[in-house]
Amino acid sequence: MKKILSFLCISLFIILPFQVNALVMLSDIEGSVFEEHILELLYDGIISGYSDGMYHEEREVTRGAMAKFVKNAFGIETDTSC
């Protein structure tokens, strides 16, 4: 029984941060035509939303944001030592 409980606790610590991030952003995109696609990108780690915990679907995508999407989608490592 202790092994099962330990396994569940460890699993929650691993999974919970991703789910909490998604739950914070759900209210912003709830009912959107693109909700399913936004959630898929969120769960895949390609997008993360703005620092206020919202997605702001109505905003235009900037070149910087698009570059971040591509970087995250393809797992490109960047050199920040410049």
N, CA, C and O atoms as CSV, one atom per row, in Angstrom:
chain,resi,resn,atom,element,x,y,z
A,1,MET,N,N,0.813,-1.184,0.000
A,1,MET,CA,C,0.000,0.000,0.000
A,1,MET,C,C,0.871,1.268,0.000
A,1,MET,O,O,0.546,2.242,-0.679
A,2,LYS,N,N,1.969,1.254,0.757
A,2,LYS,CA,C,2.857,2.410,0.799
A,2,LYS,C,C,3.490,2.672,-0.563
A,2,LYS,O,O,3.690,3.823,-0.950
A,3,LYS,N,N,3.803,1.599,-1.288
A,3,LYS,CA,C,4.408,1.757,-2.610
A,3,LYS,C,C,3.435,2.431,-3.572
A,3,LYS,O,O,3.826,3.296,-4.356
A,4,ILE,N,N,2.186,2.036,-3.506
A,4,ILE,CA,C,1.177,2.619,-4.385
A,4,ILE,C,C,0.979,4.099,-4.049
A,4,ILE,O,O,0.907,4.944,-4.941
A,5,LEU,N,N,0.893,4.393,-2.768
A,5,LEU,CA,C,0.719,5.779,-2.332
A,5,LEU,C,C,1.922,6.631,-2.733
A,5,LEU,O,O,1.759,7.766,-3.180
A,6,SER,N,N,3.105,6.097,-2.576
A,6,SER,CA,C,4.323,6.817,-2.975
A,6,SER,C,C,4.327,7.080,-4.474
A,6,SER,O,O,4.669,8.173,-4.924
A,7,PHE,N,N,3.943,6.069,-5.236
A,7,PHE,CA,C,3.895,6.214,-6.691
A,7,PHE,C,C,2.902,7.302,-7.096
A,7,PHE,O,O,3.200,8.119,-7.968
A,8,LEU,N,N,1.733,7.318,-6.472
A,8,LEU,CA,C,0.724,8.326,-6.786
A,8,LEU,C,C,1.207,9.729,-6.435
A,8,LEU,O,O,0.990,10.671,-7.197
A,9,CYS,N,N,1.850,9.869,-5.302
A,9,CYS,CA,C,2.375,11.181,-4.892
A,9,CYS,C,C,3.433,11.685,-5.872
A,9,CYS,O,O,3.407,12.849,-6.272
A,10,ILE,N,N,4.347,10.825,-6.251
A,10,ILE,CA,C,5.396,11.208,-7.195
A,10,ILE,C,C,4.777,11.568,-8.537
A,10,ILE,O,O,5.181,12.548,-9.164
A,11,SER,N,N,3.800,10.784,-8.983
A,11,SER,CA,C,3.128,11.072,-10.253
A,11,SER,C,C,2.462,12.438,-10.230
A,11,SER,O,O,2.518,13.171,-11.217
A,12,LEU,N,N,1.836,12.784,-9.119
A,12,LEU,CA,C,1.184,14.089,-9.009
A,12,LEU,C,C,2.192,15.221,-9.086
A,12,LEU,O,O,1.925,16.244,-9.717
A,13,PHE,N,N,3.342,15.056,-8.455
A,13,PHE,CA,C,4.365,16.099,-8.495
A,13,PHE,C,C,4.905,16.304,-9.905
A,13,PHE,O,O,5.324,17.404,-10.265
A,14,ILE,N,N,4.892,15.247,-10.692
A,14,ILE,CA,C,5.374,15.354,-12.067
A,14,ILE,C,C,4.302,15.937,-12.977
A,14,ILE,O,O,4.611,16.781,-13.818
A,15,ILE,N,N,3.074,15.517,-12.836
A,15,ILE,CA,C,1.990,15.899,-13.740
A,15,ILE,C,C,1.341,17.218,-13.353
A,15,ILE,O,O,0.967,17.993,-14.233
A,16,LEU,N,N,1.199,17.492,-12.085
A,16,LEU,CA,C,0.448,18.647,-11.597
A,16,LEU,C,C,0.902,19.989,-12.167
A,16,LEU,O,O,0.039,20.784,-12.540
A,17,PRO,N,N,2.199,20.297,-12.258
A,17,PRO,CA,C,2.581,21.615,-12.792
A,17,PRO,C,C,2.047,21.876,-14.197
A,17,PRO,O,O,1.683,23.008,-14.517
A,18,PHE,N,N,1.994,20.843,-15.041
A,18,PHE,CA,C,1.483,21.025,-16.394
A,18,PHE,C,C,-0.020,21.257,-16.377
A,18,PHE,O,O,-0.531,22.089,-17.127
A,19,GLN,N,N,-0.723,20.532,-15.533
A,19,GLN,CA,C,-2.169,20.671,-15.464
A,19,GLN,C,C,-2.576,22.007,-14.853
A,19,GLN,O,O,-3.552,22.609,-15.300
A,20,VAL,N,N,-1.860,22.482,-13.851
A,20,VAL,CA,C,-2.186,23.759,-13.226
A,20,VAL,C,C,-2.045,24.879,-14.238
A,20,VAL,O,O,-2.900,25.762,-14.302
A,21,ASN,N,N,-0.986,24.861,-15.027
A,21,ASN,CA,C,-0.786,25.870,-16.054
A,21,ASN,C,C,-1.951,25.861,-17.031
A,21,ASN,O,O,-2.434,26.920,-17.432
A,22,ALA,N,N,-2.400,24.689,-17.411
A,22,ALA,CA,C,-3.513,24.574,-18.350
A,22,ALA,C,C,-4.798,25.093,-17.724
A,22,ALA,O,O,-5.578,25.764,-18.400
A,23,LEU,N,N,-5.037,24.801,-16.457
A,23,LEU,CA,C,-6.264,25.223,-15.806
A,23,LEU,C,C,-6.340,26.736,-15.665
A,23,LEU,O,O,-7.424,27.313,-15.746
A,24,VAL,N,N,-5.201,27.381,-15.456
A,24,VAL,CA,C,-5.178,28.828,-15.329
A,24,VAL,C,C,-5.610,29.465,-16.640
A,24,VAL,O,O,-6.277,30.499,-16.635
A,25,MET,N,N,-5.246,28.872,-17.742
A,25,MET,CA,C,-5.517,29.446,-19.045
A,25,MET,C,C,-6.864,29.024,-19.616
A,25,MET,O,O,-7.309,29.611,-20.603
A,26,LEU,N,N,-7.516,28.051,-19.049
A,26,LEU,CA,C,-8.765,27.567,-19.618
A,26,LEU,C,C,-9.843,28.636,-19.691
A,26,LEU,O,O,-10.570,28.701,-20.683
A,27,SER,N,N,-9.965,29.465,-18.683
A,27,SER,CA,C,-11.038,30.457,-18.674
A,27,SER,C,C,-10.881,31.476,-19.805
A,27,SER,O,O,-11.874,32.020,-20.286
A,28,ASP,N,N,-9.677,31.731,-20.219
A,28,ASP,CA,C,-9.417,32.697,-21.276
A,28,ASP,C,C,-9.839,32.174,-22.647
A,28,ASP,O,O,-10.256,32.952,-23.504
A,29,ILE,N,N,-9.734,30.875,-22.859
A,29,ILE,CA,C,-10.015,30.310,-24.176
A,29,ILE,C,C,-11.290,29.483,-24.213
A,29,ILE,O,O,-11.659,28.954,-25.261
A,30,GLU,N,N,-11.961,29.368,-23.078
A,30,GLU,CA,C,-13.167,28.555,-23.002
A,30,GLU,C,C,-14.215,29.059,-23.994
A,30,GLU,O,O,-14.552,30.243,-24.013
A,31,GLY,N,N,-14.721,28.146,-24.813
A,31,GLY,CA,C,-15.732,28.486,-25.806
A,31,GLY,C,C,-15.170,28.991,-27.120
A,31,GLY,O,O,-15.922,29.255,-28.059
A,32,SER,N,N,-13.855,29.129,-27.196
A,32,SER,CA,C,-13.229,29.587,-28.428
A,32,SER,C,C,-13.320,28.501,-29.501
A,32,SER,O,O,-13.331,27.307,-29.201
A,33,VAL,N,N,-13.383,28.938,-30.738
A,33,VAL,CA,C,-13.380,28.005,-31.858
A,33,VAL,C,C,-12.073,27.211,-31.865
A,33,VAL,O,O,-12.042,26.065,-32.312
A,34,PHE,N,N,-11.004,27.818,-31.373
A,34,PHE,CA,C,-9.683,27.207,-31.406
A,34,PHE,C,C,-9.277,26.562,-30.084
A,34,PHE,O,O,-8.120,26.174,-29.922
A,35,GLU,N,N,-10.198,26.440,-29.147
A,35,GLU,CA,C,-9.879,25.942,-27.802
A,35,GLU,C,C,-9.139,24.599,-27.840
A,35,GLU,O,O,-8.127,24.431,-27.158
A,36,GLU,N,N,-9.628,23.663,-28.617
A,36,GLU,CA,C,-9.003,22.337,-28.688
A,36,GLU,C,C,-7.561,22.421,-29.185
A,36,GLU,O,O,-6.674,21.750,-28.657
A,37,HIS,N,N,-7.336,23.246,-30.196
A,37,HIS,CA,C,-5.992,23.381,-30.771
A,37,HIS,C,C,-5.051,24.109,-29.813
A,37,HIS,O,O,-3.881,23.749,-29.693
A,38,ILE,N,N,-5.561,25.121,-29.142
A,38,ILE,CA,C,-4.748,25.855,-28.171
A,38,ILE,C,C,-4.332,24.931,-27.033
A,38,ILE,O,O,-3.179,24.954,-26.602
A,39,LEU,N,N,-5.268,24.117,-26.544
A,39,LEU,CA,C,-4.949,23.179,-25.469
A,39,LEU,C,C,-3.916,22.151,-25.912
A,39,LEU,O,O,-3.031,21.784,-25.139
A,40,GLU,N,N,-4.024,21.693,-27.138
A,40,GLU,CA,C,-3.044,20.724,-27.657
A,40,GLU,C,C,-1.645,21.338,-27.692
A,40,GLU,O,O,-0.675,20.694,-27.294
A,41,LEU,N,N,-1.539,22.576,-28.164
A,41,LEU,CA,C,-0.249,23.262,-28.197
A,41,LEU,C,C,0.275,23.518,-26.789
A,41,LEU,O,O,1.479,23.443,-26.542
A,42,LEU,N,N,-0.633,23.819,-25.873
A,42,LEU,CA,C,-0.253,24.039,-24.484
A,42,LEU,C,C,0.314,22.764,-23.870
A,42,LEU,O,O,1.378,22.787,-23.252
A,43,TYR,N,N,-0.394,21.660,-24.039
A,43,TYR,CA,C,0.052,20.386,-23.466
A,43,TYR,C,C,1.356,19.898,-24.085
A,43,TYR,O,O,2.145,19.219,-23.427
A,44,ASP,N,N,1.583,20.245,-25.356
A,44,ASP,CA,C,2.829,19.853,-26.022
A,44,ASP,C,C,3.989,20.765,-25.664
A,44,ASP,O,O,5.126,20.498,-26.053
A,45,GLY,N,N,3.720,21.839,-24.927
A,45,GLY,CA,C,4.777,22.753,-24.503
A,45,GLY,C,C,5.209,23.731,-25.576
A,45,GLY,O,O,6.261,24.358,-25.451
A,46,ILE,N,N,4.417,23.875,-26.630
A,46,ILE,CA,C,4.774,24.782,-27.721
A,46,ILE,C,C,4.405,26.212,-27.371
A,46,ILE,O,O,5.128,27.144,-27.722
A,47,ILE,N,N,3.284,26.393,-26.683
A,47,ILE,CA,C,2.876,27.715,-26.228
A,47,ILE,C,C,2.755,27.700,-24.716
A,47,ILE,O,O,2.616,26.641,-24.103
A,48,SER,N,N,2.810,28.877,-24.122
A,48,SER,CA,C,2.648,28.949,-22.674
A,48,SER,C,C,1.749,30.098,-22.248
A,48,SER,O,O,1.383,30.180,-21.076
A,49,GLY,N,N,1.394,30.963,-23.138
A,49,GLY,CA,C,0.558,32.096,-22.781
A,49,GLY,C,C,1.389,33.254,-22.260
A,49,GLY,O,O,2.619,33.208,-22.238
A,50,TYR,N,N,0.687,34.288,-21.845
A,50,TYR,CA,C,1.354,35.483,-21.329
A,50,TYR,C,C,1.599,35.368,-19.832
A,50,TYR,O,O,1.079,34.464,-19.177
A,51,SER,N,N,2.383,36.272,-19.302
A,51,SER,CA,C,2.756,36.210,-17.884
A,51,SER,C,C,1.569,36.422,-16.947
A,51,SER,O,O,1.656,36.094,-15.764
A,52,ASP,N,N,0.467,36.962,-17.453
A,52,ASP,CA,C,-0.714,37.146,-16.615
A,52,ASP,C,C,-1.572,35.883,-16.541
A,52,ASP,O,O,-2.647,35.895,-15.941
A,53,GLY,N,N,-1.093,34.781,-17.158
A,53,GLY,CA,C,-1.806,33.513,-17.109
A,53,GLY,C,C,-2.928,33.393,-18.120
A,53,GLY,O,O,-3.768,32.501,-18.010
A,54,MET,N,N,-2.954,34.264,-19.086
A,54,MET,CA,C,-3.994,34.237,-20.116
A,54,MET,C,C,-3.355,33.975,-21.473
A,54,MET,O,O,-2.146,34.125,-21.645
A,55,TYR,N,N,-4.182,33.585,-22.426
A,55,TYR,CA,C,-3.679,33.325,-23.780
A,55,TYR,C,C,-3.848,34.537,-24.691
A,55,TYR,O,O,-3.033,34.737,-25.592
A,56,HIS,N,N,-4.854,35.329,-24.487
A,56,HIS,CA,C,-5.149,36.517,-25.298
A,56,HIS,C,C,-5.253,36.164,-26.783
A,56,HIS,O,O,-4.475,36.633,-27.614
A,57,GLU,N,N,-6.220,35.339,-27.075
A,57,GLU,CA,C,-6.444,34.855,-28.437
A,57,GLU,C,C,-6.626,35.984,-29.453
A,57,GLU,O,O,-6.272,35.829,-30.622
A,58,GLU,N,N,-7.169,37.107,-29.017
A,58,GLU,CA,C,-7.483,38.201,-29.937
A,58,GLU,C,C,-6.254,38.988,-30.388
A,58,GLU,O,O,-6.337,39.749,-31.352
A,59,ARG,N,N,-5.131,38.823,-29.721
A,59,ARG,CA,C,-3.917,39.565,-30.086
A,59,ARG,C,C,-3.275,38.976,-31.336
A,59,ARG,O,O,-3.372,37.779,-31.608
A,60,GLU,N,N,-2.614,39.856,-32.089
A,60,GLU,CA,C,-1.873,39.395,-33.253
A,60,GLU,C,C,-0.601,38.696,-32.787
A,60,GLU,O,O,-0.026,39.052,-31.758
A,61,VAL,N,N,-0.171,37.701,-33.555
A,61,VAL,CA,C,1.062,36.974,-33.232
A,61,VAL,C,C,2.239,37.763,-33.778
A,61,VAL,O,O,2.283,38.075,-34.968
A,62,THR,N,N,3.185,38.085,-32.920
A,62,THR,CA,C,4.367,38.841,-33.331
A,62,THR,C,C,5.412,37.897,-33.921
A,62,THR,O,O,5.309,36.679,-33.778
A,63,ARG,N,N,6.407,38.461,-34.577
A,63,ARG,CA,C,7.495,37.637,-35.115
A,63,ARG,C,C,8.230,36.917,-33.996
A,63,ARG,O,O,8.624,35.761,-34.145
A,64,GLY,N,N,8.413,37.608,-32.869
A,64,GLY,CA,C,9.103,36.993,-31.734
A,64,GLY,C,C,8.334,35.809,-31.175
A,64,GLY,O,O,8.917,34.776,-30.847
A,65,ALA,N,N,7.007,35.967,-31.067
A,65,ALA,CA,C,6.177,34.871,-30.563
A,65,ALA,C,C,6.208,33.689,-31.533
A,65,ALA,O,O,6.295,32.537,-31.109
A,66,MET,N,N,6.136,33.977,-32.825
A,66,MET,CA,C,6.180,32.900,-33.824
A,66,MET,C,C,7.527,32.186,-33.775
A,66,MET,O,O,7.584,30.963,-33.901
A,67,ALA,N,N,8.596,32.929,-33.594
A,67,ALA,CA,C,9.920,32.310,-33.480
A,67,ALA,C,C,9.972,31.387,-32.269
A,67,ALA,O,O,10.565,30.310,-32.333
A,68,LYS,N,N,9.355,31.804,-31.165
A,68,LYS,CA,C,9.314,30.967,-29.962
A,68,LYS,C,C,8.498,29.706,-30.207
A,68,LYS,O,O,8.882,28.627,-29.757
A,69,PHE,N,N,7.372,29.827,-30.919
A,69,PHE,CA,C,6.545,28.658,-31.238
A,69,PHE,C,C,7.355,27.636,-32.037
A,69,PHE,O,O,7.344,26.442,-31.734
A,70,VAL,N,N,8.056,28.125,-33.061
A,70,VAL,CA,C,8.840,27.236,-33.917
A,70,VAL,C,C,9.968,26.588,-33.112
A,70,VAL,O,O,10.217,25.388,-33.228
A,71,LYS,N,N,10.645,27.399,-32.294
A,71,LYS,CA,C,11.728,26.883,-31.449
A,71,LYS,C,C,11.220,25.771,-30.537
A,71,LYS,O,O,11.844,24.715,-30.435
A,72,ASN,N,N,10.090,26.006,-29.877
A,72,ASN,CA,C,9.530,25.008,-28.966
A,72,ASN,C,C,9.015,23.778,-29.704
A,72,ASN,O,O,9.176,22.655,-29.226
A,73,ALA,N,N,8.398,23.983,-30.865
A,73,ALA,CA,C,7.831,22.864,-31.632
A,73,ALA,C,C,8.911,21.909,-32.113
A,73,ALA,O,O,8.714,20.694,-32.117
A,74,PHE,N,N,10.050,22.456,-32.519
A,74,PHE,CA,C,11.128,21.614,-33.068
A,74,PHE,C,C,12.234,21.324,-32.066
A,74,PHE,O,O,13.207,20.645,-32.392
A,75,GLY,N,N,12.089,21.840,-30.837
A,75,GLY,CA,C,13.082,21.581,-29.808
A,75,GLY,C,C,14.437,22.184,-30.111
A,75,GLY,O,O,15.468,21.596,-29.785
A,76,ILE,N,N,14.444,23.340,-30.725
A,76,ILE,CA,C,15.694,23.998,-31.121
A,76,ILE,C,C,16.323,24.634,-29.898
A,76,ILE,O,O,15.666,25.383,-29.175
A,77,GLU,N,N,17.582,24.342,-29.665
A,77,GLU,CA,C,18.332,24.950,-28.571
A,77,GLU,C,C,18.925,26.251,-29.059
A,77,GLU,O,O,19.425,26.325,-30.181
A,78,THR,N,N,18.875,27.286,-28.224
A,78,THR,CA,C,19.430,28.576,-28.607
A,78,THR,C,C,20.637,28.899,-27.743
A,78,THR,O,O,20.718,28.495,-26.583
A,79,ASP,N,N,21.567,29.631,-28.329
A,79,ASP,CA,C,22.766,30.060,-27.623
A,79,ASP,C,C,22.504,31.442,-27.039
A,79,ASP,O,O,22.395,32.417,-27.782
A,80,THR,N,N,22.404,31.534,-25.736
A,80,THR,CA,C,22.100,32.814,-25.097
A,80,THR,C,C,23.347,33.483,-24.522
A,80,THR,O,O,23.235,34.413,-23.723
A,81,SER,N,N,24.524,33.024,-24.915
A,81,SER,CA,C,25.758,33.587,-24.374
A,81,SER,C,C,26.205,34.848,-25.091
A,81,SER,O,O,27.216,35.441,-24.714
A,82,CYS,N,N,25.481,35.269,-26.111
A,82,CYS,CA,C,25.878,36.461,-26.889
A,82,CYS,C,C,25.693,37.722,-26.116
A,82,CYS,O,O,25.978,38.805,-26.626
